[in-house]
Amino acid sequence: MLILNYLWIMPALPLLGSAINGLFGSKWPNKLINTVAVGSTGLSFLAALEAVREFTQLSPEQIPWVKQYFTWIIAGDFRAGFDLQIDHLTVVMLLVVTGVGWLIHIYSTGYMAHEGGYYRFFSYLNLFMFFMLILVLAANYVLLFVGWEGVGLSSYLLIGFYFLRKSAADAGKKAFIVNRIGDFGFMLGMFLLFKAFGTLDFVPLFDKAAPQPADPMGHLGTFTVACLLLFMGACGKSAQLPLYVWLPDAMEGPTPVSALIHAATMVTAGVYVVARSHVLFMHAPTAMLVVAIVGCATAFFAATIGLVQTDIKRVLAYSTVSQLGYMFLALGVGAFSAGIFHLMTHAFFKALLFLAAGSVIHAMGGEQDMTRMGGLSKKIRWTYLTMLTATLAIAGFPPLAGFFSKDSILLNAYQSEHGGRILYAFGLLTALLTSFYMFRLIFLTFFGKPRYDEKKVHVHESPKSMLVPLMILALLSIVGGWMAAPAFLGKPDYFAKFLEPVFAQGTVVNAEAAEATAHALETPLAIVAVITAALGLLLAWWLYLKQPGKPEQLAKSMRGIYNTLLHKYYVDEIYDALVVKPLLWVSRSVLWQTVDVRIIDATVNGVAEGATGIGDGVRHTQSGNTRSYAVWVVIGALVIIAIVFWPYLRPTTVGAVR
């Protein structure tokens, strides 16, 4: 058990890479920085593979495998240790984080080759990997929260990498602040769990929670309140309504950052936490319903905004918000395996989409507006083919990965006891919108006549360091869903079977009846989903290739709806008016000008000015004139004499004679 006994090796490697590049990289050539950054994450990936191999040799009684290295915090009955664990859910997250993260590091060596602050970028990227691995390996909520906050810090540094650009600096601050709002709820949830169960270690906490009766629907018991608070943190980290606003602005960071944040790591942290806490959520049906509704609403809401965006990265950003909503929809209806399955497939095709978008931007000399592209399919063919593969996957066309994961979510939503038909309908409509805006992206970018100045823009294919990761991710986007494919043949879903030991308490009571119903529904629902995706493709083809002037006509005829979507439902403006400006007014007018300046500063300055005045008055007695000093000595002597003899000089009062 070389790695299982030393699980800390996996996060320690990227941390070491971050420290080395951060301390010494400023004087090193790019090749040496690449060796440290890519080498450390590559070794971490190999360590993860070895850990998985060793994990498969464990007996069921040894899972989860927990290693306690040292006690970190102890206060009374509370203990938080640097404890790491690995189980089936951890295995999936480890392979996704280290594998996709390593590919993004390789891609970055080509994409960032001519950027300033090269060493700093890779130091931040390695640091991000370290905190994400701590998050997924943690054996308790406290250590998980360290990784949780760490990825928030790293994302702030990466999003604001171009810190001289105000928009990038503002985007970094926005991400940091919005996440702190969700994290406040997460901390309250941890406090409540400790109060209720006396521990924050996963294994004993879930063992104590499992036999407890569930909160009734609509009842705000301990389970429900704790789960809602944890979900508040998940909404911030995984960009769900109403805390999604930071993620589209995160596009200000370099494109590899967008891929790392939006694909395999930070934004999936909230999904992971809800899945990890499934024992608690299964005892809180009200919280589960809230998760499903918020996920479904977010998926549809973000998809509608993506319909009209013209920045290629911003379209993908809203696509990420929408797909995360799909994952929470799955978790909310109790389909935890389906949610994690979509997390994995999404990591493949969304990382591919962002990296391919970066390849397009690289080819176009930094241009991100799709309306200024066109006709690129023959000039950057490998980029086009890989991005088309990812688009087919996210749209849900068989036999690509996205088809199987999305089909599983829609099937489970349809079978949900609470509002299943409504959740399914909005999920299906979101699938239609997803197919439309993704093929709109493909047609505007790669087809039609060039809408750029061909004399100024010299379109060129990306180097191999960028193309090889695209090809690997394209292959994973094709075959990644086949672990669930046997379910169509009436055989066990291999992925769900693999995660079954983790989510055993999240399964329905009558599993056999539910499985029979699922097999009966799966094929017709899958056919409906494929037809829906095909409709989205055909509609995009008709509007942007067959009738290229039609979208502009529709925008003019439906100006109100178009402007609302273009301005993202004016959510940022509403937040600015209702939250930001009032807080700034309170900060400036009340806290600063009144409390700070007029009360605190006035008090401190008044005391200082009084002391200065007294000192100034006393200072004038030191004139250097001998006769003046003699006068003061005489006056002082008279004062002392008066004080000493005053009691004897006062007349004595004689009592009256009766």
Secondary structure, 3 states (H helix, E strand, C coil): CCCHHHCCHHHHHHHHHHHHHHHHHHHCCHHHHHHHHHHHHHHHHHHHHHHHHHHCCCCHHHCCEEEEEEEEEEECCEEEEEEEEECHHHHHHHHHHHHHHHHHHHHHHHHCCCCCCHHHHHHHHHHHHHHHHHHHHECEHHHHHHHHHHHHHHHHHHHCCCCCCHHHHHHHHHHHHHHHHHHHHHHHHHHHHHHHHCCCEHHHHHHHHCCCCCCCCCCCCHHHHHHHHHHHHHHHHCCCCCCCCHHHHHHHCCHHHHHHHHHHCHHHHHHHHHHHCHHHHCCCHHHHHHHHHHHHHHHHHHHHHHCCCCEHHHHHHHHHHHHHHHHHHHHHCCCHHHHHHHHHHHHHHHHHHHHHHHHHHHHCCCCCEHHHCCCCCCCCHHHHHHHHHHHHHHHCCCCCHHHHHHHHHHHHHHCCCCCHHHHHHHHHHHHHHHHHHHHHHHHHHHCCCCCCCCCCCCCCCCCHHHHHHHHHHHHHHHHCCCCCHHHHHCCCCHHHHHHHHHHHHHCCCCHHHHHHHHHHHHHHHHHHHHHHHHHHHHHHHHHHHHCCCHHHHHHHHCHHHHHHHHCHHHHHHHHHHHHHHHHHHHHHHHHHHHHHHHHHHHHHHHHHHHHHHHHHHHHCCCCCCHHHHHHHHHHHHHHHHHHHHHHHHCCCCCCCCC
